[in-house]
Amino acid sequence: MNEIKKLKFFASGRWQESKTNRYMDVFNPSTGEIIAKAPCCTKEEVNIAIKSANDAFPKWSQMPVIKRAQIMFKFRDILEEHMDELTEIVAKENGKVWAEAKGDILKIKEPVELACGIPTHMMGESLMNTSTGYDTVLYREPVGVYAGIAPFNFPGMIPMGWMTPLCIASGNTIVIKASSKCPLTAMRCAELWKEAGLPDGVLNIVTCSRNEAELFLNHSDVKGITFVGTTAVGKHIYATAASNGKRVQALCEAKNHGLVLEDAALERTARGIMNSSFGCAGERCMALSTIVVQESIADKLVKLLIEYAKELKIGPAYDKSSKLGPVVDESHKQSIINWIEKGVEEGANLALDGRNVTVDGFEKGFYLGPTILDHVTSEMTVGDREIFGPVLCIKRVKNFEEGLKIMNDNPLANGSVIFTQNGQYSREFARRTHGGMVGINVGIPVPVGIFPFSGHKNSFFGDLHTLGKDGVRFYTETKVVTTTWFNEEEKKNTKIDTWDGSISN
């Protein structure tokens, strides 16, 4: 058994031991073993991290933006040097198979590269002679201390990619609440940021419960919250933090639907669904968890999906031949099993059952096989709620219009996909779907980092999404300065017309 590491929290550029008497288990999902214990930091320790960020803000925000960009470039190089090390950490603490874990780290690199261009992104606007003799300039400035509340499913990409690079490159400081299930990747990245030259206090990391994290929502020094997690928690964070005058972006649950029409390239479509539905063991907010298929081809598609799902090699995450790894822990595994049983109770047909999977030599791991529930209807909770596991629901429809209506009736709208060779239907789908990220014959329509990750409806609360231009706007505020100058003669002859503030001679 591996040595169980007792973790610390990171503030003021150093690891500090928590005084808590409560530690949370970090598992290796492939083996079921505990590999670390994360502190449930006290409220005092969360305050220490916030103070560290607040103390670092004045100097960091005044550092020339080009120098901040140089640190981004340096971190990018260091990240590439440690790619395999970080990939292994993700695989061991989260359960992603090797290729998926590497993708998690590559998705840190993408926003860092976006942040390398921060001098350009923060450029404002200007106009001479907005009125006679008057010039106006718009500046972008950092806001202050942000808090990032991260989930377990992407322990690298979300806290260290979505939440950190644009935030700190813009001149802000941040406290990351890493997931207590998977904190090791973010913690190792904190050390690499320090190696890249990031000043102490700019990035801070804690692990704690929701009770202690509530401080972020009320603390006067915290100016903004970025969150990824469940819709119920996201609503609470948005309502509470916004009522306290904070900026909020809350990325929440998904029930992404894919519409398969009868003219789709069926085998290729089925392969794409495999990757989207069962990749990362279904633990991603862009998983294609529900397929709405035209009745004329439904039986054939389901047969192909079962065939391809049975080909997936289930095994430990760090075995590079594994195609489907474990879910994050035993409690989440049981939650997924409960959802499968709920679907059967509600009348779905269990076309493929992945509940009783074991992997030789890894019998204590948290494994589930791919599961397919057929003949699911929108009235079933299993067809309408996020399961967050390797479970695919099949809904059958007569035509495009019925399929689109079923998809748009769902209260969640992160992403949506259509598989067809028909250009007219593709265009209509892109125009009328409620999904914020849309795929046309693309199973996982996650945009590259120069575009925002733009969920809609109950999948997102806030005004500005993460990444892209939205991300820059979220982490900056604008200041508009209007200037005029007088020569000595003009000074003598100028008067102020006070009724509207205008100046006339």
Residue pairs with C-beta under 8 A, 6 or more apart in sequence:
1 33
2 28
2 33
2 35
4 34
4 35
4 36
4 37
5 35
5 36
5 37
6 23
6 36
6 37
6 39
7 26
7 36
7 37
7 38
7 39
7 183
7 184
7 187
7 207
8 15
8 16
8 17
8 18
8 39
9 15
9 16
9 18
9 39
9 41
9 45
9 49
9 204
9 205
9 206
9 207
10 16
10 49
10 187
10 190
10 203
10 204
10 205
10 206
11 45
11 48
11 49
11 52
11 201
11 204
11 205
11 206
12 48
12 52
12 55
12 200
12 201
12 204
13 194
13 199
13 200
13 201
14 200
16 45
16 48
18 39
18 40
18 41
18 42
18 45
19 42
19 44
19 45
20 39
20 40
20 41
20 42
20 45
22 39
22 40
23 37
23 38
23 39
23 40
24 37
24 38
24 39
24 40
24 180
24 181
24 207
25 34
25 37
26 34
26 35
26 36
26 37
26 38
26 93
26 180
26 181
26 182
26 183
26 184
27 33
27 34
27 35
27 93
27 181
27 328
27 329
27 330
27 366
28 34
28 35
28 92
28 93
29 93
29 94
29 95
29 317
29 325
29 326
29 327
29 328
29 329
29 365
29 366
30 91
30 92
30 95
30 315
30 316
30 317
30 318
30 325
30 326
30 362
30 365
31 316
31 362
31 364
31 365
32 330
32 362
32 364
32 365
32 366
33 364
35 92
35 93
36 93
36 183
36 184
38 178
38 180
38 183
38 207
39 45
39 207
39 208
40 180
40 207
40 208
40 209
40 212
41 49
41 206
41 207
41 208
41 212
42 208
42 212
43 212
43 215
45 206
45 208
46 175
46 206
46 208
46 212
46 213
46 215
46 216
47 215
47 219
49 175
49 204
49 205
49 206
50 145
50 147
50 175
50 204
50 215
50 216
50 219
50 221
50 222
51 221
52 175
52 200
52 201
52 204
53 145
53 173
53 174
53 175
53 201
53 202
53 204
53 221
54 144
54 145
54 173
54 221
55 201
56 173
56 199
56 200
56 201
56 202
57 142
57 144
57 145
57 172
57 173
59 199
60 68
60 168
60 171
60 172
60 173
60 199
60 201
60 202
61 141
61 142
61 171
61 172
62 171
63 171
65 118
65 119
65 122
65 169
65 171
66 119
68 118
68 168
68 169
68 171
69 115
69 116
69 117
69 118
69 119
69 169
70 197
71 196
71 197
71 198
72 112
72 115
72 116
72 118
72 165
72 169
73 116
74 196
74 197
75 112
75 192
75 193
75 196
75 198
76 109
76 112
76 113
76 116
78 192
78 195
78 196
79 86
79 105
79 108
79 109
79 112
79 189
79 192
80 109
82 188
82 192
83 102
83 105
83 106
85 188
86 105
86 156
86 185
86 188
86 189
87 98
87 101
87 102
87 104
87 105
88 101
88 318
89 155
89 184
89 185
89 188
90 96
90 101
90 104
90 105
90 155
90 156
90 182
90 185
91 97
91 98
91 101
91 317
91 318
91 325
92 184
92 317
92 318
93 155
93 181
93 182
93 183
93 184
93 185
94 101
94 104
94 152
94 153
94 155
94 182
94 185
94 317
94 328
95 281
95 317
95 325
95 326
95 327
95 328
95 366
96 104
96 280
96 281
96 317
96 325
97 315
97 317
97 319
97 320
97 322
97 323
97 324
97 325
98 317
98 318
98 319
98 320
98 322
99 320
100 279
100 280
100 325
101 317
104 154
104 155
104 156
104 157
104 185
105 156
105 157
107 154
107 156
107 157
107 161
108 156
108 157
108 160
108 161
108 189
109 161
110 161
110 448
110 449
111 161
111 162
111 165
111 166
111 449
111 467
111 471
112 161
112 165
113 449
114 121
114 165
114 166
114 449
114 450
114 467
114 468
114 471
115 165
115 166
115 168
115 169
116 169
118 166
118 169
118 170
118 472
121 469
121 472
122 140
122 170
122 472
122 476
123 140
124 137
124 138
124 139
124 140
124 478
125 137
125 138
126 135
126 136
126 137
126 138
127 135
127 136
128 135
129 135
130 136
130 482
131 502
133 484
133 485
134 482
134 483
134 484
135 482
135 483
135 484
136 480
136 481
136 482
136 483
137 480
137 481
137 483
138 478
138 479
138 480
138 481
139 478
139 479
139 480
139 481
140 170
140 472
140 476
140 477
140 478
141 171
141 476
141 477
141 478
141 479
142 170
142 171
142 172
142 475
142 476
142 477
143 172
143 223
143 224
143 247
143 475
143 476
143 477
144 172
144 173
144 221
144 222
144 223
144 224
145 172
145 173
145 174
145 175
145 221
145 222
145 223
146 163
146 167
146 172
146 173
146 174
146 175
146 222
146 223
146 224
146 225
146 226
146 475
147 174
147 175
147 176
147 177
147 213
147 216
147 222
147 224
147 225
147 226
148 159
148 163
148 164
148 167
148 174
148 175
148 176
148 177
148 225
148 226
148 227
149 177
149 213
149 216
149 225
149 226
149 227
149 228
149 229
149 237
150 158
150 159
150 163
150 176
150 177
150 178
150 179
150 186
150 228
151 158
151 179
151 228
151 229
152 179
152 181
152 182
152 283
152 328
153 280
153 283
153 284
153 285
153 328
153 388
154 284
155 178
155 179
155 182
155 183
155 184
155 185
155 186
156 185
156 186
156 189
158 228
159 176
159 178
159 186
159 189
160 185
160 186
160 189
161 449
162 226
162 228
162 453
162 466
162 467
163 174
163 176
163 226
163 466
164 174
164 176
164 193
164 203
166 467
166 471
166 472
166 474
166 475
167 174
167 226
167 475
168 174
168 198
168 202
168 203
170 472
170 475
170 476
172 223
172 224
172 475
173 201
173 202
173 203
173 204
174 202
174 203
174 204
175 204
175 205
175 206
175 216
175 222
176 186
176 203
176 204
176 205
176 206
177 206
177 207
177 208
177 213
177 216
178 186
178 187
178 205
178 206
178 207
179 207
180 207
180 208
180 209
181 328
181 329
182 328
183 205
183 207
186 205
187 205
190 203
190 205
193 202
193 203
194 200
206 212
210 233
214 240
216 222
216 225
216 241
217 225
217 237
217 240
217 241
217 244
217 246
218 240
218 244
222 246
223 246
223 247
224 246
224 247
224 248
224 474
224 475
225 237
225 241
225 246
225 247
225 248
225 249
225 250
226 248
226 249
226 466
226 474
227 233
227 234
227 237
227 248
227 249
227 250
227 251
228 250
228 251
228 252
228 285
229 250
229 251
229 252
230 252
230 253
231 252
231 253
231 412
231 458
231 459
233 252
234 250
234 251
234 252
234 253
234 461
235 250
235 252
235 461
237 248
237 250
237 461
238 248
238 250
238 461
238 462
241 248
242 248
247 462
247 464
247 474
248 461
248 462
249 460
249 461
249 462
249 463
249 464
249 465
249 466
249 474
250 460
250 461
250 462
251 285
251 453
251 455
251 459
251 460
251 465
251 466
252 412
252 455
252 458
252 459
252 460
252 461
253 285
253 386
253 412
253 414
253 458
253 459
254 285
254 286
254 287
254 289
254 386
254 412
254 414
254 415
254 455
254 459
255 289
255 290
255 384
255 385
255 386
255 410
255 412
256 286
256 287
256 288
256 289
256 290
256 412
256 414
256 415
256 416
256 417
256 435
257 288
257 290
257 291
257 292
257 395
257 406
257 407
257 410
257 416
257 417
257 435
258 273
258 276
258 288
258 290
258 291
258 292
258 416
258 417
258 418
258 419
258 439
258 443
259 292
259 293
259 400
259 403
259 404
259 407
259 416
259 417
259 418
259 419
259 420
259 429
260 269
260 291
260 292
260 293
260 294
260 297
260 301
260 418
260 419
260 420
261 294
261 400
261 403
261 418
261 419
261 420
261 422
261 425
262 294
262 296
262 297
263 420
263 421
263 422
264 297
264 419
264 420
264 421
264 441
265 419
265 421
265 441
266 297
266 300
266 301
266 304
267 304
269 301
269 419
269 441
270 301
270 304
270 305
270 308
271 308
272 419
272 441
272 442
272 443
273 288
273 291
273 305
273 392
273 443
274 305
274 308
274 309
274 312
275 443
275 444
276 286
276 287
276 288
276 417
276 443
276 444
277 287
277 288
277 289
277 291
277 370
277 390
277 392
278 309
278 312
278 324
278 370
278 390
278 392
279 287
279 444
280 287
281 324
281 325
281 326
281 327
281 368
281 389
281 390
282 289
282 387
282 388
282 389
282 390
282 391
283 327
283 328
283 332
283 388
283 389
285 414
285 455
285 459
286 414
286 415
286 437
286 444
286 445
286 446
287 388
288 392
288 415
288 417
288 443
288 444
289 386
289 387
289 391
289 392
289 393
290 376
290 383
290 392
290 393
290 394
290 395
291 301
291 305
291 392
291 393
291 394
291 395
292 395
292 396
292 397
292 403
292 406
292 407
293 301
293 302
293 394
293 395
293 396
293 397
294 396
294 397
294 398
294 399
294 403
295 396
295 397
295 398
298 394
298 396
302 351
302 372
302 374
302 394
305 352
305 372
305 392
305 394
306 351
306 352
306 372
309 352
309 369
309 370
309 372
310 352
310 370
312 323
312 324
312 369
312 370
313 321
313 322
313 323
313 324
314 322
314 323
314 324
314 325
314 357
314 359
314 367
314 369
315 321
315 322
315 323
315 324
315 325
315 359
315 362
316 322
316 325
316 326
316 359
316 362
316 365
317 325
317 326
324 369
324 370
324 390
325 367
326 333
326 365
326 366
326 367
326 368
327 333
327 336
327 366
327 367
327 368
327 389
327 390
328 366
329 366
330 366
332 366
332 388
332 389
333 366
333 367
333 368
333 389
335 388
335 389
336 368
336 387
336 388
336 389
336 390
336 391
337 355
337 368
339 382
339 385
339 387
339 389
339 391
340 350
340 353
340 355
340 371
340 373
340 382
340 391
342 381
342 382
343 350
343 373
343 376
343 380
343 382
343 383
343 391
343 393
344 350
344 373
346 380
346 381
346 382
347 375
347 377
347 380
348 373
348 374
348 375
348 376
348 380
348 382
348 383
348 393
349 373
349 374
349 375
350 371
350 372
350 373
350 374
351 372
351 373
351 374
351 394
352 369
352 370
352 371
352 372
353 369
353 371
354 368
354 369
354 370
354 371
354 390
354 391
355 368
355 369
355 371
356 369
357 367
357 368
357 369
358 367
359 365
359 367
368 389
368 390
369 390
370 390
370 392
371 389
371 390
371 391
371 392
372 391
372 392
372 394
373 382
373 391
373 392
373 393
373 394
374 394
375 394
375 396
376 382
376 383
376 393
376 394
376 395
377 383
377 395
378 384
378 395
378 406
378 409
378 410
382 391
382 393
383 393
383 395
384 410
384 411
386 412
395 406
397 403
397 406
400 425
400 428
400 429
404 428
404 429
404 432
404 433
407 416
407 433
407 434
407 435
408 432
408 433
408 434
410 434
411 457
411 458
412 457
412 458
412 459
413 434
413 435
413 436
413 455
413 456
413 457
413 458
413 459
414 435
414 436
414 437
414 455
414 456
414 459
414 460
415 435
415 436
415 437
415 438
415 439
415 444
415 445
415 446
415 455
416 429
416 433
416 434
416 435
416 437
416 438
416 439
417 435
417 438
417 439
417 440
417 442
417 443
417 445
418 425
418 426
418 429
418 433
418 439
418 440
418 441
419 441
420 426
420 429
420 440
420 441
426 440
429 438
429 440
430 438
430 440
434 456
434 457
435 456
436 454
436 455
436 456
436 459
436 460
436 465
437 445
437 446
437 447
437 453
437 454
437 455
438 445
439 445
446 453
447 453
447 454
447 468
449 467
449 468
450 467
450 468
451 467
451 468
452 464
452 465
452 466
452 467
452 468
452 469
452 470
452 471
453 465
453 466
453 467
454 460
454 465
454 470
455 465
464 470
464 471
464 473
464 474
465 471
465 474
466 474
484 503
486 494
490 505
493 505
494 503
494 505
495 503
495 504
495 505
496 503
497 503
497 504
